[in-house]
């Protein structure tokens, strides 16, 4: 063996190469750098890259490519094929795991994938080896998950305690979400866009905001949740929900619950064919602008002192409520203020109200083939 040979510009006398991802002992392993035995018997120009020039310093040197089952140490691309994971995986901050359209990572029961760097799926699928797995966990700010399908997961995406994260172009399917929701946002303000949640019989809620969460949910589709509702907002959370289609879910389209003082903005959404209410507020407040609520049980329902407004008396809400069993239900000292009235009111009223009162309640709201249900004390 020759030793002490110098590098010659860009050409080395020796080089080594190893695959970025390979199956070892039946499980997927990720390249984790080069080493040598005995220690110091060789040096590497690029020790963190899968191909590198190498200089042998002493005789008897053995070059070793290191691999890890659970951590993606360096930015890596997963090629086509089905890749069995040994357990939970980790994509640390500063590292990108890139997939391909014909690649699938299969996780055992109870396993998860923590993404605090970036997951760029390129249509890659994250699935269970059998039954279900836990899902993707984000708990570091700046993380990104995009372009993948998450299938058969109990809690497909969990985002907790981060000021920022990005979820884009992700599809969630083939699960009942036994944790209670497909996407959990707790104490966080992520940017979520292009999300598709395809439910099934028994599927629980879609996106759940808790613990003073914010951020945005936009241009997404949440549908066919057989035992849940599209979006739930509670715990002093104030996200902006805009440009989404939320349809064919068992309960409410969007529900704002009673344990907080947040004021979410709900704008330009299509909420239709949900089994209960399009929008439901229980001891909560929200801004509703340019939304469409149709073919639900009640278009908008407010109870227990809830407050709905469009931002100001002179601002038109531009919402359309049509073909619901009841147009608007307001009860128990709730307050509704929908801006300047220029809309159309038609249909049966369950209370004897003056036209002036109806106009104050339904300012800029179009109620077509529906009814307004008023119970208790209403401030309009």
C-alpha positions as CSV (number, residue, x, y, z in Angstrom):
1,X,0.0,0.0,0.0
2,X,1.2,3.5,-0.8
3,X,1.1,6.0,2.0
4,X,1.4,9.8,2.3
5,X,0.4,10.4,-1.3
6,X,-0.6,14.1,-1.6
7,X,-3.8,15.4,-3.4
8,X,-3.0,16.6,-6.9
9,X,-5.3,19.5,-7.6
10,X,-8.8,18.1,-8.2
11,X,-7.5,14.6,-8.9
12,X,-6.8,12.3,-6.0
13,X,-4.8,9.1,-6.1
14,X,-7.6,7.3,-4.2
15,X,-11.3,7.8,-3.7
16,X,-14.2,6.0,-2.0
17,X,-17.9,6.0,-2.5
18,X,-21.0,4.7,-0.7
19,X,-24.8,4.9,-1.2
20,X,-26.7,7.6,0.6
21,X,-29.4,5.2,1.7
22,X,-29.2,1.4,1.8
23,X,-30.9,-1.5,3.6
24,X,-28.8,-3.1,6.3
25,X,-30.1,-6.1,8.2
26,X,-33.5,-5.6,6.8
27,X,-33.9,-1.9,7.7
28,X,-33.3,1.4,6.1
29,X,-30.0,3.1,7.0
30,X,-28.8,6.6,6.2
31,X,-25.1,7.5,5.4
32,X,-23.5,9.2,8.4
33,X,-19.9,9.9,7.3
34,X,-16.5,8.3,6.9
35,X,-14.1,6.9,9.4
36,X,-11.1,4.7,9.5
37,X,-9.4,2.1,11.6
38,X,-7.0,2.4,13.2
39,X,-7.9,6.0,14.0
40,X,-5.8,8.5,12.1
41,X,-4.7,5.9,9.5
42,X,-6.4,7.8,6.7
43,X,-7.8,11.3,6.0
44,X,-10.8,12.4,3.9
45,X,-11.2,15.5,1.9
46,X,-15.0,15.4,2.3
47,X,-15.8,13.2,5.3
48,X,-19.6,14.1,5.2
49,X,-20.1,13.3,1.5
50,X,-20.9,9.9,0.0
51,X,-17.9,10.2,-2.4
52,X,-14.6,11.7,-1.3
53,X,-10.8,11.6,-2.1
54,X,-8.9,9.8,0.6
55,X,-5.3,9.8,1.7
56,X,-3.9,6.7,3.4
57,X,-1.5,7.8,6.2
58,X,-0.4,4.4,7.4
59,X,-0.5,0.8,6.3
60,X,-3.2,-1.5,7.4
61,X,-5.9,1.2,7.2
62,X,-9.5,0.2,6.9
63,X,-12.0,2.7,5.4
64,X,-15.5,2.5,7.0
65,X,-18.7,4.1,5.7
66,X,-20.9,4.8,8.8
67,X,-24.7,4.4,8.7
68,X,-27.5,5.2,11.2
69,X,-31.0,3.7,11.3
70,X,-32.8,6.5,13.1
71,X,-31.1,9.9,12.2
72,X,-30.6,11.5,8.8
73,X,-27.2,13.0,9.6
74,X,-26.6,14.7,6.3
75,X,-29.0,15.9,3.5
76,X,-30.1,12.8,1.7
77,X,-32.2,11.8,-1.2
78,X,-34.3,8.6,-1.0
79,X,-34.5,6.8,-4.3
80,X,-37.4,4.7,-5.6
81,X,-38.6,1.6,-3.8
82,X,-40.1,0.6,-0.4
83,X,-37.9,1.4,2.5
84,X,-38.6,-0.3,5.9
85,X,-37.7,1.9,8.9
86,X,-36.3,0.2,12.0
87,X,-38.2,2.7,14.3
88,X,-38.7,6.4,14.7
89,X,-36.7,8.7,12.5
90,X,-35.2,12.1,12.9
91,X,-34.4,14.9,10.4
92,X,-32.4,17.4,12.4
93,X,-32.3,21.2,11.9
94,X,-30.2,22.1,8.9
95,X,-30.7,18.7,7.2
96,X,-33.0,18.0,4.2
97,X,-34.5,14.6,3.5
98,X,-35.6,14.5,-0.2
99,X,-37.9,11.9,-1.6
100,X,-39.1,10.7,-5.0
101,X,-42.5,9.9,-6.4
102,X,-42.0,6.1,-6.3
103,X,-40.4,6.1,-2.8
104,X,-42.2,4.9,0.3
105,X,-40.8,4.9,3.9
106,X,-42.6,2.3,6.0
107,X,-42.7,2.8,9.7
108,X,-43.5,0.2,12.4
109,X,-46.4,0.7,14.9
110,X,-45.8,3.4,17.4
111,X,-42.9,5.0,15.4
112,X,-42.8,8.6,14.3
113,X,-40.7,10.9,12.1
114,X,-39.5,14.1,13.7
115,X,-38.8,16.8,11.2
116,X,-36.9,19.8,12.6
117,X,-35.1,20.4,9.3
118,X,-36.8,19.9,6.0
119,X,-38.7,17.1,4.4
120,X,-39.1,17.6,0.7
121,X,-41.2,14.7,-0.4
122,X,-41.4,15.1,-4.2
123,X,-44.6,12.9,-3.9
124,X,-42.9,10.4,-1.5
125,X,-45.3,8.4,0.8
126,X,-44.8,7.9,4.5
127,X,-46.8,4.8,5.5
128,X,-47.1,2.1,8.1
129,X,-45.4,-1.3,7.8
130,X,-48.7,-2.8,9.0
131,X,-51.6,-1.3,10.8
132,X,-50.8,2.3,11.8
133,X,-47.9,4.4,12.8
134,X,-47.8,7.7,14.8
135,X,-46.9,10.3,12.1
136,X,-44.8,13.4,11.6
137,X,-43.7,15.5,14.6
138,X,-42.5,19.1,14.3
139,X,-41.1,20.8,17.5
140,X,-38.4,23.2,16.2
141,X,-39.1,26.5,14.6
142,X,-38.3,26.9,10.9
143,X,-39.0,23.2,10.0
144,X,-40.6,22.4,6.7
145,X,-42.7,19.5,5.4
146,X,-43.7,19.5,1.8
147,X,-44.9,17.4,-1.1
148,X,-45.5,14.1,0.6
149,X,-48.4,11.8,1.4
150,X,-48.9,10.7,5.0
151,X,-50.9,7.5,5.2
152,X,-52.3,5.3,8.0
153,X,-51.0,7.6,10.8
154,X,-52.7,8.0,14.2
155,X,-51.7,11.7,14.3
156,X,-50.4,12.5,10.8
157,X,-48.9,15.9,11.7
158,X,-48.2,17.3,15.2
159,X,-46.8,20.8,15.5
160,X,-46.0,21.9,19.1
161,X,-44.3,24.9,20.6
162,X,-42.9,26.5,17.5
163,X,-43.1,30.1,16.4
164,X,-42.9,29.2,12.7
165,X,-43.1,26.1,10.5
166,X,-44.2,25.4,7.0
167,X,-46.5,22.6,5.8
168,X,-47.2,22.7,2.1
169,X,-48.6,20.3,-0.5
170,X,-49.2,17.5,1.9
171,X,-51.9,14.8,1.5
172,X,-53.2,12.9,4.5
173,X,-55.3,9.8,3.9
174,X,-56.2,6.2,4.9
175,X,-56.6,6.9,8.7
176,X,-59.2,7.4,11.4
177,X,-56.8,9.7,13.3
178,X,-57.2,7.9,16.6
179,X,-55.5,10.8,18.3
180,X,-58.5,13.0,17.6
181,X,-57.2,15.0,14.6
182,X,-55.2,14.8,11.5
183,X,-53.1,17.9,12.2
184,X,-52.6,19.2,15.7
185,X,-51.3,22.8,16.2
186,X,-50.5,23.5,19.8
187,X,-48.9,26.7,21.0
188,X,-47.6,27.3,17.4
189,X,-48.0,29.6,14.4
190,X,-47.3,27.5,11.3
191,X,-48.0,28.4,7.7
192,X,-50.1,25.6,6.2
193,X,-51.1,25.6,2.5
194,X,-52.2,23.2,-0.1
195,X,-53.1,20.6,2.5
196,X,-55.5,17.8,1.5
197,X,-57.1,15.7,4.2
198,X,-59.1,12.8,2.7
199,X,-61.1,11.2,5.5
200,X,-62.9,7.9,5.8
201,X,-65.6,6.3,7.9
202,X,-64.6,7.0,11.5
203,X,-62.1,9.7,10.8
204,X,-61.9,12.3,13.5
205,X,-61.2,16.1,13.2
206,X,-59.1,17.7,10.5
207,X,-57.0,20.6,11.8
208,X,-57.1,21.5,15.5
209,X,-55.7,24.7,17.0
210,X,-55.1,24.9,20.7
211,X,-53.0,26.7,23.3
212,X,-52.9,30.2,21.9
213,X,-51.9,29.1,18.4
214,X,-51.9,31.3,15.3
215,X,-50.6,31.1,11.8
216,X,-52.5,30.4,8.6
217,X,-54.4,27.6,6.9
218,X,-55.0,28.4,3.2
219,X,-55.9,26.9,-0.1
220,X,-56.6,23.5,1.4
221,X,-59.2,20.8,1.2
222,X,-60.7,18.9,4.2
223,X,-63.3,16.4,3.4
224,X,-65.1,13.2,4.2
225,X,-64.3,13.0,7.9
226,X,-66.8,10.3,9.0
227,X,-66.8,11.2,12.7
228,X,-65.3,14.7,12.9
229,X,-65.3,18.3,11.9
230,X,-63.1,20.2,9.5
231,X,-61.3,22.7,11.7
232,X,-61.5,23.3,15.4
233,X,-60.2,26.5,17.1
234,X,-59.9,26.8,20.9
235,X,-57.7,27.8,23.8
236,X,-57.2,31.5,22.9
237,X,-56.1,30.6,19.3
238,X,-56.4,33.2,16.5
239,X,-55.3,31.6,13.2
240,X,-56.4,32.9,9.8
241,X,-58.4,30.4,7.9
242,X,-58.7,31.4,4.2
243,X,-59.4,30.1,0.8
244,X,-60.2,26.5,1.9
245,X,-62.9,24.0,0.9
246,X,-64.3,22.1,3.9
247,X,-67.0,19.7,2.9
248,X,-68.9,16.4,3.5
249,X,-67.8,16.1,7.2
250,X,-69.9,14.5,9.9
251,X,-70.1,17.5,12.2
252,X,-69.3,21.1,11.8
253,X,-67.2,22.7,9.0
254,X,-65.4,25.1,11.3
255,X,-66.0,25.2,15.1
256,X,-64.7,27.8,17.6
257,X,-64.9,26.4,21.1
258,X,-65.4,28.1,24.5
259,X,-62.2,27.9,26.4
260,X,-60.4,31.1,25.2
261,X,-60.6,34.7,24.0
262,X,-59.0,34.3,20.6
263,X,-60.4,36.0,17.5
264,X,-59.7,34.0,14.4
265,X,-60.2,35.4,10.9
266,X,-62.2,33.2,8.7
267,X,-62.2,34.4,5.1
268,X,-63.1,33.3,1.5
269,X,-63.8,29.6,2.5
270,X,-66.4,27.3,0.9
271,X,-68.1,25.3,3.7
272,X,-70.7,22.9,2.3
273,X,-72.5,19.6,2.8
274,X,-71.4,19.2,6.5
275,X,-73.7,17.2,8.7
276,X,-74.1,19.9,11.4
277,X,-73.2,23.6,11.1
278,X,-71.1,25.3,8.5
279,X,-69.7,27.7,11.2
280,X,-70.3,27.0,14.9
281,X,-69.2,29.4,17.7
282,X,-69.6,28.5,21.3
283,X,-68.6,31.3,23.7
284,X,-66.1,32.5,21.1
285,X,-65.4,35.3,18.7
286,X,-64.5,35.4,15.0
287,X,-64.3,37.6,11.9
288,X,-66.2,36.2,8.9
289,X,-65.5,37.7,5.5
290,X,-66.5,36.6,2.0
291,X,-67.3,33.0,3.1
292,X,-69.8,30.7,1.5
293,X,-71.8,28.4,3.7
294,X,-74.3,26.1,1.9
295,X,-76.1,22.8,2.2
296,X,-75.3,22.4,5.9
297,X,-77.7,22.0,8.8
298,X,-77.2,25.6,9.9
299,X,-75.2,28.0,7.9
300,X,-73.9,29.9,10.9
301,X,-74.7,29.1,14.5
302,X,-73.7,31.2,17.6
303,X,-74.3,30.3,21.2
304,X,-73.2,31.2,24.8
305,X,-72.3,34.8,24.2
306,X,-70.4,34.3,21.0
307,X,-69.5,37.3,18.8
308,X,-69.3,37.4,15.0
309,X,-68.3,40.5,13.1
310,X,-66.8,41.6,9.8
311,X,-64.4,44.1,11.5
312,X,-66.6,47.2,11.7
313,X,-70.2,48.5,11.2
314,X,-69.2,50.1,7.9
315,X,-67.4,47.1,6.5
316,X,-69.4,44.7,4.3
317,X,-69.0,41.0,5.2
318,X,-69.8,39.7,1.7
319,X,-70.7,36.3,3.0
320,X,-73.2,34.0,1.2
321,X,-75.4,31.6,3.1
322,X,-77.6,29.4,0.9
323,X,-79.5,26.1,0.9
324,X,-79.0,25.3,4.5
325,X,-81.7,23.9,6.7
326,X,-81.5,27.1,8.8
327,X,-79.6,30.1,7.7
328,X,-78.4,31.7,10.9
329,X,-79.0,30.4,14.5
330,X,-78.2,32.8,17.4
331,X,-78.8,32.1,21.0
332,X,-77.9,32.9,24.6
333,X,-76.7,36.5,24.5
334,X,-74.6,36.2,21.4
335,X,-73.7,39.2,19.4
336,X,-73.7,39.4,15.6
337,X,-72.6,42.4,13.5
338,X,-72.2,41.9,9.7
339,X,-71.5,45.3,8.4
340,X,-73.6,47.4,6.0
341,X,-76.7,45.6,4.8
342,X,-77.0,45.4,1.0
343,X,-78.0,41.8,0.7
344,X,-81.1,39.8,0.3
345,X,-83.2,38.1,3.0
346,X,-85.7,35.4,2.0
347,X,-87.4,32.6,3.8
348,X,-89.2,31.7,7.0
349,X,-88.5,33.4,10.3
350,X,-89.2,31.5,13.4
351,X,-89.5,34.7,15.5
352,X,-91.7,37.7,14.8
353,X,-89.1,40.4,14.0
354,X,-89.3,43.7,12.4
355,X,-87.6,44.1,9.0
356,X,-85.2,46.5,10.6
357,X,-84.1,43.9,13.1
358,X,-83.6,41.3,10.3
359,X,-81.5,43.8,8.3
360,X,-79.3,44.5,11.3
361,X,-78.8,40.8,11.9
362,X,-78.2,39.9,8.3
363,X,-76.2,42.8,6.9
364,X,-74.5,41.9,3.7
365,X,-75.6,38.2,4.1
366,X,-77.5,36.5,1.3
367,X,-79.9,33.9,2.8
368,X,-81.4,31.9,-0.1
369,X,-83.8,29.0,0.6
370,X,-83.0,29.0,4.3
371,X,-84.4,30.2,7.6
372,X,-83.1,32.4,10.4
373,X,-83.5,30.8,13.8
374,X,-83.4,33.1,16.8
375,X,-83.6,31.8,20.4
376,X,-83.1,33.8,23.6
377,X,-81.6,37.3,23.8
378,X,-79.8,38.5,20.6
379,X,-77.8,41.7,20.2
380,X,-77.6,42.5,16.5
